[in-house]
């Protein structure tokens, strides 16, 4: 077996451990595999090996990547992937030292997520045509997405039995197949109830199918299909700023903090395993306060 083949077997073992022990998502595993495969390819060009790359190998590669126009954030993600691998290799006695222990990058300032003002959210929620079954479905989906702070993948994967309208809660399956209970809120309860009463039966051929929000073929709607619907409703609402599939999730968290919610509560509602992930929204709230001060204060 060649050095490259041995390296890829080792990478597969690491990724299996990452999935089993941490419940890493497919997206995370794909990113790690991409970074580690690129590292193995680089080491093949320079004569190093995965478990003995040499102390200067990564700094030299990072310098070349910077010169080639790679952004600091891209290099920081690469370094994070490689660090995780070598820490695992050290813990599993695959190597006796971490070759990246002394490698550092300048601190990356977090990108503030795109979000919407509360008035813009209200316009977006009101955009679907409620005279149609599809419009009622979309209104219910938007209300749940914003009212519960879900990821789009979590929203489209909801099943009928995940909703308890009487108690006003939603059982959500998030990253790593971890379940969490999220309050629905009065508005979301109202719109989901109305949708189930009047529209879902017309949109699904087999009423016993589990999808709460069916797309084609009575299956759960795809993320891409719902994202297309969001963009169409944003145009109807006159929203011109760039949107992302997570825009309403970001708005949910930011608006909660703006109204005094505790950061740890927001963490639980979003399903973040690490509080540091949730802290980005404190930066968003602070940026909003600074913008309001600049726009409206006479000394701004």
C-alpha positions as CSV (number, residue, x, y, z in Angstrom):
1,X,0.0,0.0,0.0
2,X,1.4,3.4,-1.0
3,X,1.9,6.3,1.5
4,X,-1.1,8.1,0.0
5,X,-3.3,5.0,0.4
6,X,-2.2,4.5,4.0
7,X,-2.9,8.2,4.7
8,X,-6.5,8.0,3.3
9,X,-7.2,4.9,5.3
10,X,-6.1,6.8,8.4
11,X,-8.2,9.8,7.4
12,X,-11.3,7.4,7.1
13,X,-10.6,6.1,10.6
14,X,-10.4,9.6,12.0
15,X,-13.7,10.6,10.3
16,X,-15.4,7.5,11.5
17,X,-14.3,8.4,15.1
18,X,-15.5,12.0,14.6
19,X,-18.9,10.8,13.5
20,X,-19.3,8.2,16.3
21,X,-17.9,10.3,19.2
22,X,-19.2,13.8,18.3
23,X,-22.0,13.1,15.9
24,X,-20.4,15.3,13.2
25,X,-22.7,16.3,10.3
26,X,-22.1,15.1,6.8
27,X,-21.2,18.7,5.9
28,X,-18.5,18.8,8.6
29,X,-17.1,15.4,7.6
30,X,-17.0,16.4,3.9
31,X,-15.1,19.6,4.8
32,X,-12.6,17.7,7.0
33,X,-12.1,15.1,4.2
34,X,-11.4,17.8,1.6
35,X,-8.9,19.6,3.8
36,X,-7.0,16.4,4.8
37,X,-7.0,15.1,1.2
38,X,-5.5,18.4,0.1
39,X,-2.9,18.2,2.8
40,X,-1.9,14.6,1.8
41,X,-1.6,15.8,-1.9
42,X,0.6,18.7,-0.8
43,X,2.8,16.4,1.3
44,X,3.2,14.0,-1.7
45,X,4.6,16.9,-3.6
46,X,7.1,17.9,-0.9
47,X,8.2,14.5,0.2
48,X,6.5,14.5,3.6
49,X,4.1,12.1,5.1
50,X,0.8,12.6,7.0
51,X,2.2,11.5,10.4
52,X,5.5,13.2,9.9
53,X,5.0,16.3,7.7
54,X,7.9,18.3,9.1
55,X,7.6,21.4,11.2
56,X,8.0,23.8,8.3
57,X,5.7,22.1,5.9
58,X,2.4,23.7,6.9
59,X,3.7,27.3,7.5
60,X,5.2,27.2,4.0
61,X,2.0,25.9,2.5
62,X,-0.1,28.6,4.3
63,X,2.3,31.3,3.0
64,X,1.8,30.0,-0.5
65,X,-1.9,29.9,-0.1
66,X,-2.0,33.5,1.1
67,X,0.2,34.6,-1.8
68,X,-2.2,32.8,-4.2
69,X,-5.2,34.8,-2.8
70,X,-6.7,32.4,-0.2
71,X,-8.5,34.3,2.5
72,X,-7.4,34.2,6.1
73,X,-10.7,32.5,7.0
74,X,-10.0,29.7,4.5
75,X,-6.6,29.1,5.9
76,X,-8.0,29.2,9.5
77,X,-10.5,26.5,8.6
78,X,-7.8,24.3,7.0
79,X,-5.6,24.7,10.1
80,X,-8.6,23.8,12.3
81,X,-9.2,20.6,10.3
82,X,-5.6,19.5,10.5
83,X,-5.3,20.3,14.2
84,X,-8.3,18.1,14.9
85,X,-6.7,15.3,13.0
86,X,-3.4,15.5,14.8
87,X,-4.9,15.8,18.2
88,X,-6.9,12.6,17.5
89,X,-3.8,10.9,16.1
90,X,-1.9,11.8,19.3
91,X,-4.7,10.6,21.6
92,X,-4.8,7.3,19.6
93,X,-1.0,6.9,19.8
94,X,-0.7,7.1,16.0
95,X,2.0,9.7,16.5
96,X,4.1,10.8,19.5
97,X,3.9,14.5,18.9
98,X,1.6,17.2,17.3
99,X,3.5,18.7,14.4
100,X,1.1,21.7,14.3
101,X,1.4,22.6,18.0
102,X,3.3,25.8,17.3
103,X,1.6,26.9,14.1
104,X,-0.5,30.0,14.6
105,X,-2.7,32.2,12.4
106,X,-3.8,35.8,13.1
107,X,-7.2,35.9,14.9
108,X,-10.1,35.9,12.5
109,X,-12.8,38.4,13.2
110,X,-16.2,36.6,12.9
111,X,-18.4,37.3,10.0
112,X,-21.7,38.8,11.2
113,X,-24.6,36.8,9.8
114,X,-27.1,38.4,7.5
115,X,-30.3,39.1,9.3
116,X,-33.5,41.1,8.9
117,X,-35.1,43.9,10.9
118,X,-38.3,43.0,12.7
119,X,-40.4,45.0,10.3
120,X,-38.8,43.2,7.3
121,X,-39.6,39.8,8.9
122,X,-43.2,40.9,9.3
123,X,-43.4,41.8,5.6
124,X,-41.8,38.5,4.6
125,X,-44.2,36.5,6.8
126,X,-47.2,38.3,5.3
127,X,-46.0,37.8,1.7
128,X,-47.6,34.3,0.8
129,X,-51.0,34.4,-0.9
130,X,-53.3,33.0,1.8
131,X,-56.1,32.3,-0.8
132,X,-54.1,29.3,-2.0
133,X,-53.1,26.1,-0.3
134,X,-49.5,26.6,-1.2
135,X,-49.6,30.1,0.3
136,X,-51.0,28.7,3.6
137,X,-48.3,26.1,3.7
138,X,-45.6,28.7,3.1
139,X,-47.0,31.0,5.7
140,X,-47.0,28.1,8.3
141,X,-43.4,27.2,7.3
142,X,-42.1,30.8,7.6
143,X,-43.8,31.2,10.9
144,X,-42.2,28.0,12.3
145,X,-38.8,28.8,10.8
146,X,-38.8,32.3,12.4
147,X,-40.8,31.4,15.6
148,X,-38.5,28.4,16.4
149,X,-35.2,29.4,14.9
150,X,-34.9,26.2,12.9
151,X,-32.3,25.3,10.3
152,X,-34.0,25.0,6.9
153,X,-33.0,21.3,6.9
154,X,-34.7,20.8,10.3
155,X,-37.9,22.6,9.0
156,X,-38.3,20.6,5.8
157,X,-37.6,17.3,7.7
158,X,-40.4,17.8,10.2
159,X,-43.1,15.1,10.5
160,X,-46.6,15.5,11.7
161,X,-46.0,13.6,14.9
162,X,-43.2,16.1,15.8
163,X,-45.8,18.8,16.5
164,X,-47.8,19.0,19.7
165,X,-50.2,21.9,19.1
166,X,-51.9,21.4,22.4
167,X,-48.7,21.9,24.4
168,X,-47.3,24.3,21.8
169,X,-44.0,22.5,21.3
170,X,-42.0,21.1,18.4
171,X,-39.6,18.1,18.6
172,X,-36.7,18.9,16.3
173,X,-34.0,16.6,15.1
174,X,-30.9,18.6,14.7
175,X,-27.2,18.0,13.9
176,X,-25.8,14.6,15.0
177,X,-29.4,13.3,15.2
178,X,-29.9,15.0,18.5
179,X,-33.5,15.9,19.4
180,X,-34.6,19.1,21.2
181,X,-37.9,20.5,22.2
182,X,-38.6,24.1,21.0
183,X,-41.6,26.2,22.0
184,X,-43.8,27.0,18.9
185,X,-45.3,30.3,20.1
186,X,-48.9,31.4,19.6
187,X,-48.5,32.7,16.0
188,X,-46.8,29.5,14.8
189,X,-49.5,27.4,16.6
190,X,-52.2,29.4,14.9
191,X,-50.8,29.1,11.4
192,X,-49.8,25.4,11.6
193,X,-53.3,24.6,13.0
194,X,-54.9,26.5,10.1
195,X,-52.6,24.8,7.6
196,X,-53.3,21.3,8.9
197,X,-57.1,22.0,9.0
198,X,-57.4,23.4,5.5
199,X,-54.4,23.0,3.2
200,X,-52.3,19.9,3.9
201,X,-55.0,17.5,2.8
202,X,-55.2,19.2,-0.5
203,X,-51.4,19.2,-1.0
204,X,-50.8,15.5,-0.2
205,X,-52.3,12.5,-2.0
206,X,-51.7,10.1,0.9
207,X,-52.8,11.8,4.2
208,X,-51.0,9.1,6.2
209,X,-47.6,10.1,4.9
210,X,-45.4,11.6,7.7
211,X,-44.2,14.8,6.0
212,X,-45.6,17.9,7.8
213,X,-44.8,20.1,4.8
214,X,-44.9,17.9,1.7
215,X,-43.3,18.7,-1.6
216,X,-43.6,16.6,-4.7
217,X,-44.6,13.0,-4.4
218,X,-45.9,13.4,-0.8
219,X,-42.3,13.5,0.5
220,X,-40.8,16.2,2.7
221,X,-40.0,19.3,0.7
222,X,-36.3,19.7,-0.3
223,X,-34.2,22.6,1.1
224,X,-33.6,23.9,-2.4
225,X,-37.3,24.0,-3.1
226,X,-38.1,25.9,0.1
227,X,-35.2,28.3,-0.4
228,X,-36.6,29.1,-3.9
229,X,-40.0,29.9,-2.2
230,X,-38.3,32.2,0.4
231,X,-36.6,34.2,-2.3
232,X,-39.9,34.6,-4.2
233,X,-41.7,35.8,-1.1
234,X,-38.8,38.2,-0.3
235,X,-39.3,39.8,-3.7
236,X,-43.0,40.1,-3.0
237,X,-42.2,41.7,0.3
238,X,-39.8,44.2,-1.3
239,X,-36.8,42.9,0.5
240,X,-33.7,43.6,-1.5
241,X,-30.9,42.8,0.9
242,X,-29.0,39.5,0.4
243,X,-30.6,36.6,2.0
244,X,-29.3,33.2,3.0
245,X,-31.1,30.0,4.0
246,X,-30.3,30.8,7.6
247,X,-31.5,34.4,7.5
248,X,-34.7,33.8,9.6
249,X,-32.7,31.7,12.0
250,X,-30.3,34.5,12.5
251,X,-33.2,37.0,12.9
252,X,-34.8,34.7,15.5
253,X,-31.6,34.7,17.7
254,X,-30.8,38.3,17.2
255,X,-34.3,39.5,18.0
256,X,-34.5,37.4,21.1
257,X,-31.2,38.9,22.4
258,X,-32.4,42.4,21.4
259,X,-35.5,41.8,23.7
260,X,-33.4,40.6,26.6
261,X,-33.2,36.9,26.2
262,X,-30.5,35.0,28.1
263,X,-27.7,33.8,25.8
264,X,-27.8,30.2,27.2
265,X,-31.5,30.0,26.5
266,X,-30.9,31.1,22.9
267,X,-28.1,28.4,22.7
268,X,-30.6,25.7,23.8
269,X,-33.3,26.9,21.4
270,X,-30.9,26.9,18.4
271,X,-29.5,23.5,19.3
272,X,-25.9,24.7,19.5
273,X,-23.6,22.3,21.4
274,X,-21.1,25.1,22.2
275,X,-22.0,28.5,23.7
276,X,-19.2,30.2,21.6
277,X,-21.2,29.4,18.5
278,X,-24.2,31.3,19.9
279,X,-22.1,34.3,20.9
280,X,-21.8,35.5,17.3
281,X,-25.4,36.9,17.9
282,X,-24.2,39.2,20.7
283,X,-21.9,40.8,18.0
284,X,-24.9,41.2,15.8
285,X,-27.0,42.8,18.5
286,X,-24.1,45.1,19.4
287,X,-23.6,46.1,15.7
288,X,-27.3,46.9,15.5
289,X,-27.1,49.2,18.6
290,X,-24.1,51.0,17.2
291,X,-25.9,51.5,13.8
292,X,-29.0,52.9,15.6
293,X,-26.8,55.2,17.7
294,X,-25.0,56.5,14.6
295,X,-28.2,57.0,12.7
296,X,-30.3,58.6,15.3
297,X,-28.2,60.2,18.1
298,X,-27.3,63.9,17.6
299,X,-23.7,63.0,18.5
300,X,-23.6,59.8,16.5
